Amino acid sequence: MTRYFTEHPRDFLAVATPGAGKTTFALSVAAELLGRRQIDRVIVVAPTEHLKTQWAQAASRAGIPIDPTYSAGQGKTSADFVGVAVTYAGVAVNPLAMRIRTERFKTLVILDEVHHAGDALSWGEGVREAFDPAARRLALTGTPFRSDVNPIPFVTYAPGDDGIPRSVADYTYGYADALKDHVVRPVLFMAYSGEMAWRTRAGDTLSASLGAPLTKDLSQQALRAALDPKGSWMPAVLEAADKRLSEVRRHVPDAGGLVIATDQDSARAYAKMLKGLTGTAATVVLSDEKAASKKIDTFAKNEDRWMVAVRMVSEGVDVPRLAVGVYATTTSTPLFFAQAVGRFVRSRSRGETASVFLPSVANLLGFANEMEVARDHVLGKKVTDENDLFAEEDGLLAQANASEAASAEEAFGPWEALGSEARFDRVLFDGGEFGHEGEVKVGSEEEMDFLGIPGLLDADQMRDLLRQRQSDRARKQRPAAAAPERTASEAAADSLADVSAHEQLAVLRRELNGLVAAWNHRTGQPHGVTHSALRKECGGPAAAVANGDQLRARIDRIRDWAARRTS
């Protein structure tokens, strides 16, 4: 606010994490400008119909009456309103009508989640044509911009160190800043892996472990098999999430949970599972239902346990009591992930925590570890000239990718999920990873170490508790070296009988790689440099051929680094 009213810019871009109060900031600016008679009218542009209504409700509380039912072809609105709310799609349909309305008065245009102006070329062109004559334009966004070639209207770009233009924000308030100020909740990510099996249209039966190194198409198919309602993975994860919700509700009685589903059939099936678990019906929100917005509003005000939605509860939808989420959708872009997690971080009182259950898939785990990383809009390179030096290379890459994709659904077509089994994998928090050695069964005491974490903890308390529980469990599992009835070799033989050598090494390598990734997140040090430093300090060959003792030594060493850095 201070910067805005010191500089009085015509265009202002505020980048702030979901839940930080972008709506409050924008309406405060609007109220001040109206009071100073520097503007006469307000136009809010939002991504969805539901958000139009939400903006109108928030504006009403701020003393700014806004019409959310306005359409570009409608012409005049009631004299009771000082503004209207429209969608980006609605602006693109008739930008000239919006331009005429903008020109008639000194107008402030609030562009909510402005990155959507780059979703389609027509949307960006429509926004530019409609609001070019506006007296003031206030652009808001809370999510990482994509890399593409469509510049977003009224956003300033400047070349980075690599010469590629990037968006320049006038004010940035990231998740790390908001967490430090206790404006948002800390997020605990519960990752679940397991074995998946499916049959292709060609009749081939495939199986894979969720979270294992797989090609992109196989990883996506394994994820689809996990999310299939007929398997065992989703019921197990929903049961775990409901246990976590029960623990949170001990301290936050009205805490609610949200399952984000891929499609309507899956949403209904998940709701049926939840009813079987809890004995009460879950609220199902489908995007094509006329009553969808009313259902969300009702759920926000009551104390029901669960809501299941298909994309409807994403950007800007405000249900502050949501504290537990299940990410059960195949949509895995950084933009959608950040918006989905944003539904759970809105803080009401200090100490509330959020828990998000997700499949142990590499890209999702990466997004979870990078919650605090702010991103700018990057204008990438687009090959339009056949004489471009990179055209042939890009063409070969596209051809190679196409042939790889042909091994997936383009070649096999619809397939059938044959079965799935869930296992607790790990917890991600504050760029670090926590868990227990080996595979942890769903419903085990080891899993409850994390599901039973209190619902009221600040970030420092959460970090300390996770470390304490992990170390306590490790001490319990560590065999007594001096026990007369069992020698070390006998204990090792028993361990190998339960888990084969290659499986043990795979678990250790995965743990080491996860810790190295977390270290990269905290320090910016490349993974290869960290691996080399660990080899130099601990000795031994590369991680791919190191033995179990060498891997354990490196895991202990990097944890020592993290502890020293934190202290």
C-alpha positions as CSV (number, residue, x, y, z in Angstrom):
1,M,0.0,0.0,0.0
2,T,2.8,2.4,0.9
3,R,4.7,1.7,-2.3
4,Y,1.5,2.0,-4.4
5,F,0.4,5.4,-3.0
6,T,4.0,6.7,-3.0
7,E,4.6,6.0,-6.7
8,H,1.0,6.2,-8.0
9,P,1.6,3.9,-10.9
10,R,-0.8,3.4,-13.7
11,D,0.2,-0.3,-13.8
12,F,1.1,-2.3,-10.7
13,L,1.8,-6.1,-10.5
14,A,1.6,-7.7,-7.0
15,V,2.8,-11.3,-6.8
16,A,1.8,-12.9,-3.5
17,T,1.3,-16.4,-2.3
18,P,-2.2,-17.9,-2.1
19,G,-3.8,-16.9,1.2
20,A,-1.7,-13.8,1.7
21,G,-4.5,-11.3,1.2
22,K,-4.4,-10.1,-2.4
23,T,-8.1,-9.5,-2.5
24,T,-7.9,-7.4,0.7
25,F,-5.0,-5.4,-0.7
26,A,-6.8,-4.7,-4.1
27,L,-10.0,-3.7,-2.4
28,S,-8.2,-1.4,0.0
29,V,-6.5,0.3,-3.0
30,A,-9.9,0.6,-4.7
31,A,-11.5,2.1,-1.7
32,E,-8.7,4.6,-1.2
33,L,-8.7,5.7,-4.9
34,L,-12.5,6.1,-4.8
35,G,-12.3,8.1,-1.6
36,R,-9.7,10.4,-3.2
37,R,-11.9,10.6,-6.4
38,Q,-8.9,9.5,-8.5
39,I,-11.3,6.8,-10.0
40,D,-15.0,6.6,-10.4
41,R,-15.6,2.9,-11.4
42,V,-14.0,-0.5,-10.7
43,I,-13.9,-3.5,-13.0
44,V,-12.7,-6.9,-11.6
45,V,-11.6,-9.5,-14.1
46,A,-11.4,-13.1,-12.6
47,P,-10.8,-16.5,-14.0
48,T,-14.1,-18.2,-13.1
49,E,-17.8,-17.5,-12.5
50,H,-17.5,-18.5,-8.8
51,L,-14.7,-16.0,-8.2
52,K,-16.8,-13.2,-9.7
53,T,-19.3,-13.8,-6.9
54,Q,-16.6,-14.1,-4.3
55,W,-15.1,-10.8,-5.3
56,A,-18.5,-9.2,-5.2
57,Q,-19.1,-10.5,-1.6
58,A,-15.7,-9.3,-0.5
59,A,-16.1,-5.9,-2.2
60,S,-19.5,-5.5,-0.5
61,R,-17.9,-6.0,2.9
62,A,-15.4,-3.2,1.9
63,G,-18.2,-0.9,1.0
64,I,-17.8,-1.2,-2.8
65,P,-20.9,-2.6,-4.4
66,I,-20.0,-4.7,-7.5
67,D,-22.3,-6.5,-9.9
68,P,-21.1,-10.1,-10.5
69,T,-23.9,-10.8,-13.0
70,Y,-22.8,-8.2,-15.6
71,S,-22.1,-9.3,-19.2
72,A,-20.4,-7.3,-21.9
73,G,-23.5,-7.1,-24.0
74,Q,-25.7,-5.9,-21.2
75,G,-24.9,-2.2,-21.4
76,K,-25.8,-0.2,-18.2
77,T,-26.0,-1.6,-14.7
78,S,-28.0,-0.4,-11.7
79,A,-26.9,2.9,-10.3
80,D,-26.4,1.1,-7.0
81,F,-23.2,-0.4,-8.3
82,V,-19.8,1.3,-8.7
83,G,-18.3,-1.6,-10.5
84,V,-18.7,-5.0,-12.2
85,A,-17.0,-8.4,-12.2
86,V,-16.4,-10.3,-15.4
87,T,-14.3,-13.3,-16.5
88,Y,-11.3,-13.3,-18.9
89,A,-13.4,-15.4,-21.3
90,G,-16.3,-12.9,-21.1
91,V,-13.9,-10.0,-21.9
92,A,-12.6,-11.9,-25.0
93,V,-16.1,-12.4,-26.3
94,N,-16.8,-8.6,-26.6
95,P,-13.7,-6.5,-25.7
96,L,-15.1,-3.4,-27.5
97,A,-18.1,-3.2,-25.2
98,M,-15.7,-3.4,-22.2
99,R,-13.5,-0.7,-23.7
100,I,-16.4,1.6,-24.1
101,R,-17.4,1.1,-20.5
102,T,-13.7,1.6,-19.4
103,E,-13.5,4.9,-21.4
104,R,-16.7,6.4,-20.0
105,F,-15.3,6.8,-16.5
106,K,-12.0,7.0,-14.7
107,T,-11.7,3.2,-14.1
108,L,-9.6,1.0,-11.9
109,V,-9.2,-2.5,-13.5
110,I,-8.3,-5.3,-11.1
111,L,-6.9,-8.3,-13.0
112,D,-7.1,-11.2,-10.7
113,E,-4.7,-14.1,-11.4
114,V,-3.5,-12.1,-14.4
115,H,-1.4,-15.1,-15.7
116,H,-4.7,-16.3,-17.2
117,A,-4.6,-13.5,-19.7
118,G,-1.9,-15.6,-21.4
119,D,-4.0,-18.8,-21.4
120,A,-5.2,-18.0,-24.9
121,L,-4.0,-15.5,-27.4
122,S,-7.5,-14.1,-27.8
123,W,-7.8,-13.6,-24.1
124,G,-4.6,-11.5,-23.9
125,E,-5.6,-9.5,-27.0
126,G,-9.1,-9.0,-25.6
127,V,-7.8,-7.7,-22.2
128,R,-5.4,-5.3,-23.9
129,E,-8.0,-3.9,-26.2
130,A,-10.7,-3.6,-23.5
131,F,-8.6,-2.0,-20.8
132,D,-5.9,0.0,-22.6
133,P,-7.8,3.3,-21.8
134,A,-8.1,2.5,-18.0
135,A,-7.0,5.1,-15.6
136,R,-5.4,2.5,-13.3
137,R,-4.7,-1.2,-13.7
138,L,-3.8,-3.5,-10.7
139,A,-2.6,-7.0,-11.6
140,L,-2.6,-9.8,-9.1
141,T,-1.2,-13.3,-9.2
142,G,-0.3,-16.0,-6.6
143,T,1.1,-18.8,-8.7
144,P,4.2,-19.5,-10.8
145,F,4.0,-18.2,-14.3
146,R,4.5,-20.6,-17.2
147,S,7.3,-20.4,-19.8
148,D,5.6,-19.5,-23.1
149,V,5.7,-16.9,-25.8
150,N,2.5,-15.0,-25.0
151,P,3.3,-11.8,-23.1
152,I,0.7,-10.9,-20.5
153,P,-0.9,-7.5,-21.1
154,F,0.2,-4.6,-18.9
155,V,3.1,-6.6,-17.3
156,T,6.6,-5.3,-17.6
157,Y,9.3,-7.6,-18.9
158,A,13.1,-7.2,-18.6
159,P,15.9,-9.5,-19.9
160,G,17.5,-11.8,-17.3
161,D,21.1,-12.9,-17.1
162,D,20.5,-15.3,-20.0
163,G,19.0,-12.5,-22.1
164,I,15.5,-14.1,-22.0
165,P,12.7,-11.6,-21.0
166,R,11.1,-12.2,-17.6
167,S,8.2,-10.5,-15.8
168,V,9.0,-7.8,-13.3
169,A,6.8,-7.6,-10.2
170,D,6.3,-4.3,-8.5
171,Y,5.9,-6.1,-5.2
172,T,6.5,-9.8,-4.2
173,Y,5.4,-11.6,-1.1
174,G,6.3,-15.3,-1.3
175,Y,5.2,-18.3,0.7
176,A,8.4,-18.1,2.8
177,D,7.7,-14.5,3.8
178,A,4.1,-15.3,4.6
179,L,5.1,-18.3,6.7
180,K,7.6,-16.3,8.6
181,D,4.9,-13.7,9.4
182,H,2.4,-16.4,10.4
183,V,0.1,-15.3,7.6
184,V,-0.1,-18.8,6.1
185,R,0.0,-22.3,7.6
186,P,3.0,-24.6,7.3
187,V,2.2,-27.5,5.0
188,L,3.0,-31.1,5.8
189,F,3.1,-33.3,2.6
190,M,2.3,-37.0,3.2
191,A,3.6,-39.0,0.2
192,Y,2.4,-42.5,-0.5
193,S,3.9,-45.0,-2.9
194,G,3.0,-48.7,-3.7
195,E,2.7,-51.3,-6.4
196,M,0.4,-50.7,-9.4
197,A,-0.8,-53.0,-12.2
198,W,-2.8,-52.4,-15.3
199,R,-3.6,-54.0,-18.7
200,T,-3.2,-52.2,-22.0
201,R,-5.6,-52.3,-24.9
202,A,-3.1,-54.6,-26.6
203,G,-3.5,-57.1,-23.8
204,D,-0.2,-56.5,-22.2
205,T,-0.1,-56.5,-18.4
206,L,2.3,-54.0,-16.8
207,S,3.2,-53.3,-13.3
208,A,5.3,-50.6,-11.6
209,S,6.1,-49.1,-8.2
210,L,4.8,-45.6,-7.8
211,G,7.7,-43.3,-7.2
212,A,10.3,-45.6,-8.9
213,P,12.3,-44.1,-11.8
214,L,10.0,-44.5,-14.8
215,T,9.6,-43.0,-18.2
216,K,7.1,-40.1,-18.3
217,D,4.3,-42.2,-19.9
218,L,4.7,-45.1,-17.6
219,S,4.8,-42.8,-14.5
220,Q,1.5,-41.2,-15.7
221,Q,-0.1,-44.7,-16.2
222,A,1.1,-45.8,-12.8
223,L,-0.5,-42.7,-11.3
224,R,-3.8,-43.3,-13.1
225,A,-3.8,-46.9,-11.7
226,A,-3.2,-45.6,-8.2
227,L,-6.1,-43.1,-8.5
228,D,-8.5,-45.7,-9.9
229,P,-11.4,-46.1,-7.4
230,K,-11.5,-49.9,-7.8
231,G,-8.0,-50.4,-6.5
232,S,-6.7,-50.5,-2.9
233,W,-4.5,-47.4,-3.1
234,M,-7.2,-44.7,-2.9
235,P,-9.2,-46.3,0.0
236,A,-6.0,-46.7,2.0
237,V,-4.9,-43.1,1.4
238,L,-8.4,-41.7,2.1
239,E,-8.5,-43.7,5.4
240,A,-5.1,-42.2,6.4
241,A,-6.2,-38.7,5.5
242,D,-9.4,-39.1,7.5
243,K,-7.3,-40.2,10.5
244,R,-5.2,-37.1,10.1
245,L,-8.3,-35.0,9.9
246,S,-9.6,-36.5,13.1
247,E,-6.3,-35.6,14.8
248,V,-6.4,-32.0,13.5
249,R,-10.0,-31.6,14.7
250,R,-8.9,-32.3,18.2
251,H,-7.4,-28.9,18.2
252,V,-9.3,-27.2,15.3
253,P,-12.9,-28.5,15.7
254,D,-14.3,-27.2,12.4
255,A,-11.3,-28.3,10.3
256,G,-12.4,-29.7,6.9
257,G,-10.9,-31.9,4.2
258,L,-10.8,-31.7,0.4
259,V,-10.2,-34.4,-2.2
260,I,-9.3,-33.0,-5.6
261,A,-10.3,-35.5,-8.2
262,T,-9.6,-35.9,-11.9
263,D,-13.1,-36.5,-13.2
264,Q,-16.8,-36.7,-12.0
265,D,-17.0,-40.5,-11.9
266,S,-13.9,-40.6,-9.6
267,A,-15.2,-37.8,-7.5
268,R,-18.5,-39.7,-6.8
269,A,-16.6,-42.9,-6.1
270,Y,-14.3,-41.1,-3.6
271,A,-17.3,-39.6,-1.9
272,K,-18.8,-43.0,-1.5
273,M,-15.6,-44.3,0.1
274,L,-15.6,-41.4,2.5
275,K,-19.2,-42.0,3.5
276,G,-18.3,-45.6,4.3
277,L,-15.3,-44.4,6.4
278,T,-17.0,-41.6,8.3
279,G,-20.7,-42.5,8.2
280,T,-21.6,-39.1,6.8
281,A,-22.0,-37.9,3.3
282,A,-19.3,-35.8,1.7
283,T,-20.1,-32.7,-0.3
284,V,-19.5,-33.3,-4.0
285,V,-18.8,-30.2,-6.2
286,L,-18.8,-30.7,-10.0
287,S,-17.8,-27.9,-12.3
288,D,-20.9,-28.2,-14.6
289,E,-23.4,-28.0,-11.7
290,K,-25.4,-24.8,-11.4
291,A,-25.3,-25.1,-7.6
292,A,-21.5,-25.6,-7.4
293,S,-20.8,-22.2,-6.0
294,K,-23.6,-22.4,-3.4
295,K,-22.3,-25.8,-2.3
296,I,-18.8,-24.4,-1.7
297,D,-20.2,-21.5,0.3
298,T,-22.3,-23.8,2.4
299,F,-19.4,-26.1,3.1
300,A,-17.2,-23.1,4.0
301,K,-19.8,-22.1,6.7
302,N,-20.7,-25.6,8.2
303,E,-18.6,-28.1,10.1
304,D,-18.8,-31.1,7.7
305,R,-15.7,-33.3,7.4
306,W,-15.1,-33.7,3.6
307,M,-15.7,-32.1,0.3
308,V,-14.8,-33.8,-3.1
309,A,-14.3,-31.5,-6.1
310,V,-13.2,-31.7,-9.7
311,R,-11.0,-28.6,-10.4
312,M,-13.8,-26.4,-9.0
313,V,-11.9,-25.6,-5.9
314,S,-8.7,-24.1,-7.3
315,E,-7.7,-20.5,-7.7
316,G,-8.9,-18.0,-5.2
317,V,-11.7,-20.1,-3.8
318,D,-11.8,-19.2,-0.1
319,V,-12.6,-22.0,2.4
320,P,-10.3,-21.1,5.3
321,R,-11.3,-24.1,7.4
322,L,-9.7,-26.6,4.9
323,A,-6.8,-28.2,6.7
324,V,-6.4,-31.6,5.1
325,G,-6.2,-32.3,1.4
326,V,-5.8,-35.3,-0.9
327,Y,-4.2,-34.6,-4.3
328,A,-6.0,-37.3,-6.3
329,T,-5.8,-35.8,-9.8
330,T,-3.6,-36.7,-12.8
331,T,-3.2,-32.9,-13.5
332,S,0.5,-32.3,-12.5
333,T,1.6,-28.9,-13.6
334,P,3.3,-26.5,-11.2
335,L,0.6,-24.0,-11.8
336,F,-2.3,-26.3,-10.8
337,F,-0.3,-27.8,-7.9
338,A,0.5,-24.4,-6.4
339,Q,-3.2,-23.3,-6.7
340,A,-4.4,-26.6,-5.2
341,V,-2.1,-26.4,-2.2
342,G,-3.1,-22.7,-1.8
343,R,-6.6,-23.9,-0.7
344,F,-5.1,-25.3,2.5
345,V,-2.6,-22.6,3.6
346,R,-5.0,-19.8,4.5
347,S,-4.3,-19.1,8.2
348,R,-7.0,-18.1,10.7
349,S,-5.0,-18.3,13.9
350,R,-1.4,-19.0,14.7
351,G,-0.3,-22.6,15.0
352,E,-2.7,-24.2,12.6
353,T,-1.1,-26.6,10.2
354,A,-2.1,-28.0,6.8
355,S,-1.6,-31.6,5.6
356,V,-1.7,-32.6,2.0
357,F,-1.7,-36.3,0.9
358,L,-0.2,-37.0,-2.5
359,P,1.1,-39.8,-4.7
360,S,4.9,-40.4,-4.5
361,V,5.5,-39.2,-8.1
362,A,8.8,-37.4,-8.8
363,N,7.3,-34.1,-10.3
364,L,4.8,-33.7,-7.4
365,L,7.5,-34.3,-4.8
366,G,9.6,-31.7,-6.6
367,F,6.7,-29.2,-6.5
368,A,6.2,-29.9,-2.8
369,N,9.9,-29.3,-2.1
370,E,9.8,-26.0,-4.0
371,M,6.8,-24.4,-2.3
372,E,9.0,-21.4,-1.3
373,V,10.4,-20.8,-4.8
374,A,9.0,-17.7,-6.5
375,R,8.8,-17.8,-10.3
376,D,8.5,-15.2,-13.0
377,H,6.8,-15.4,-16.4
378,V,9.5,-16.4,-18.9
379,L,9.0,-15.5,-22.6
380,G,10.6,-18.6,-24.2
381,K,11.8,-19.2,-27.7
382,K,9.3,-20.2,-30.4
383,V,10.6,-21.6,-33.7
384,T,8.7,-20.0,-36.6
385,D,11.4,-19.8,-39.2
386,E,12.4,-22.9,-41.1
387,N,15.9,-21.4,-41.4
388,D,16.2,-21.1,-37.6
389,L,19.4,-22.9,-36.5
390,F,17.5,-24.8,-33.9
391,A,14.5,-25.7,-36.0
392,E,16.0,-29.1,-37.1
393,E,17.1,-30.0,-33.6
394,D,13.7,-29.1,-32.1
395,G,12.0,-31.1,-34.9
396,L,14.1,-34.2,-34.0
397,L,13.3,-33.8,-30.3
398,A,9.6,-33.5,-31.0
399,Q,9.7,-36.6,-33.2
400,A,11.6,-38.5,-30.5
401,N,9.1,-37.5,-27.9
402,A,6.2,-38.4,-30.2
403,S,7.6,-41.9,-30.7
404,E,8.0,-42.4,-26.9
405,A,4.5,-41.2,-26.3
406,A,3.3,-43.7,-28.9
407,S,4.2,-46.4,-26.5
408,A,1.6,-45.1,-24.1
409,E,-2.1,-44.3,-24.7
410,E,-1.8,-43.2,-28.3
411,A,-0.7,-46.8,-29.1
412,F,-2.5,-48.8,-26.5
413,G,-5.7,-46.7,-26.2
414,P,-8.0,-47.2,-23.1
415,W,-6.6,-49.5,-20.6
416,E,-7.8,-51.2,-17.4
417,A,-6.4,-50.8,-13.9
418,L,-5.9,-54.2,-12.4
419,G,-5.0,-53.3,-8.9
420,S,-3.0,-51.1,-6.6
421,E,-1.5,-51.3,-3.1
422,A,-0.6,-48.3,-0.9
423,R,2.5,-47.8,1.3
424,F,3.5,-44.9,3.4
425,D,6.6,-43.4,1.8
426,R,7.7,-40.2,3.5
427,V,6.8,-36.7,4.8
428,L,8.1,-33.5,3.2
429,F,8.3,-30.4,5.2
430,D,10.2,-27.1,4.8
431,G,12.4,-28.6,2.0
432,G,13.3,-31.6,4.1
433,E,12.2,-35.3,4.0
434,F,11.3,-37.5,7.0
435,G,10.4,-41.1,7.2
436,H,11.4,-44.5,8.5
437,E,13.8,-47.0,7.0
438,G,12.3,-49.6,4.7
439,E,8.8,-49.9,3.5
440,V,6.1,-48.7,5.9
441,K,2.7,-50.4,5.8
442,V,-0.5,-48.4,5.8
443,G,-2.0,-48.5,9.3
444,S,1.3,-49.4,11.0
445,E,2.7,-47.7,14.1
446,E,5.4,-46.1,12.0
447,E,2.7,-44.4,9.8
448,M,0.9,-43.1,12.9
449,D,4.0,-41.4,14.1
450,F,3.2,-38.8,11.4
451,L,-0.6,-39.1,11.1
452,G,-0.9,-38.4,14.8
453,I,1.1,-35.1,14.8
454,P,-0.9,-32.4,16.7
455,G,-3.0,-30.0,14.6
456,L,-1.6,-26.9,16.3
457,L,2.1,-26.4,15.8
458,D,4.1,-23.6,14.3
459,A,6.8,-24.3,11.7
460,D,9.7,-24.6,14.2
461,Q,7.8,-26.9,16.5
462,M,6.7,-29.0,13.5
463,R,10.3,-29.3,12.3
464,D,11.6,-30.3,15.8
465,L,8.8,-32.9,16.3
466,L,9.4,-34.5,12.9
467,R,13.1,-34.9,13.7
468,Q,12.4,-36.2,17.2
469,R,9.9,-38.9,16.0
470,Q,12.2,-40.0,13.2
471,S,15.2,-40.4,15.6
472,D,13.1,-42.1,18.3
473,R,11.8,-44.7,15.8
474,A,15.3,-45.2,14.5
475,R,16.6,-46.0,18.0
476,K,13.8,-48.5,18.6
477,Q,14.5,-50.2,15.3
478,R,18.3,-50.3,15.9
479,P,19.3,-53.8,17.1
480,A,21.2,-54.1,20.3
481,A,24.8,-54.8,19.2
482,A,25.7,-56.6,22.5
483,A,22.7,-58.8,22.8
484,P,24.0,-62.3,23.6
485,E,21.1,-64.2,22.0
486,R,21.6,-62.6,18.6
487,T,24.8,-61.9,16.8
488,A,25.2,-59.1,14.3
489,S,25.4,-61.5,11.4
490,E,22.2,-63.3,12.5
491,A,20.4,-59.9,12.6
492,A,21.7,-59.0,9.2
493,A,20.6,-62.4,7.8
494,D,17.1,-61.9,9.2
495,S,17.0,-58.4,7.7
496,L,18.0,-59.7,4.3
497,A,15.4,-62.5,4.6
498,D,12.7,-59.8,4.8
499,V,14.2,-57.4,2.3
500,S,16.6,-58.3,-0.5
501,A,19.9,-56.5,-1.0
502,H,18.9,-54.6,-4.1
503,E,15.7,-53.4,-2.4
504,Q,17.7,-52.2,0.6
505,L,20.1,-50.3,-1.7
506,A,17.2,-48.8,-3.7
507,V,15.6,-47.5,-0.5
508,L,18.9,-46.0,0.7
509,R,19.7,-44.4,-2.7
510,R,16.2,-42.9,-2.8
511,E,16.6,-41.5,0.7
512,L,20.0,-40.0,-0.2
513,N,18.8,-38.5,-3.4
514,G,15.8,-37.0,-1.5
515,L,18.1,-35.4,1.0
516,V,20.4,-34.1,-1.7
517,A,17.4,-32.5,-3.5
518,A,16.3,-30.9,-0.2
519,W,19.8,-29.6,0.3
520,N,19.7,-28.1,-3.2
521,H,16.4,-26.5,-2.3
522,R,17.9,-24.9,0.8
523,T,21.3,-23.8,-0.5
524,G,21.0,-23.8,-4.3
525,Q,24.0,-26.1,-4.5
526,P,23.7,-28.4,-7.6
527,H,23.0,-32.1,-6.9
528,G,26.3,-33.3,-8.5
529,V,28.4,-30.9,-6.4
530,T,26.7,-32.2,-3.2
531,H,27.2,-35.9,-4.2
532,S,30.9,-35.1,-4.9
533,A,31.3,-33.4,-1.5
534,L,29.7,-36.4,0.3
535,R,32.0,-38.8,-1.5
536,K,35.0,-36.7,-0.6
537,E,34.1,-36.6,3.1
538,C,32.8,-40.2,3.4
539,G,34.8,-42.0,0.8
540,G,33.6,-44.7,-1.6
541,P,32.4,-44.8,-5.2
542,A,29.5,-43.1,-6.9
543,A,26.1,-43.6,-5.2
544,A,24.9,-45.9,-8.1
545,V,27.6,-48.5,-7.1
546,A,28.1,-47.7,-3.4
547,N,27.3,-50.3,-0.8
548,G,24.8,-50.0,2.0
549,D,27.3,-48.8,4.7
550,Q,28.7,-46.1,2.4
551,L,25.2,-44.8,1.5
552,R,24.2,-44.7,5.2
553,A,27.4,-42.8,6.0
554,R,26.5,-40.2,3.4
555,I,22.9,-39.9,4.6
556,D,24.1,-39.3,8.2
557,R,26.6,-36.7,7.0
558,I,24.1,-34.6,5.0
559,R,21.7,-34.7,7.9
560,D,24.6,-33.4,10.1
561,W,25.0,-30.6,7.6
562,A,21.3,-29.7,7.7
563,A,21.3,-29.7,11.5
564,R,24.3,-27.4,11.7
565,R,22.8,-25.1,9.1
566,T,19.5,-24.9,11.0
567,S,21.1,-24.3,14.4
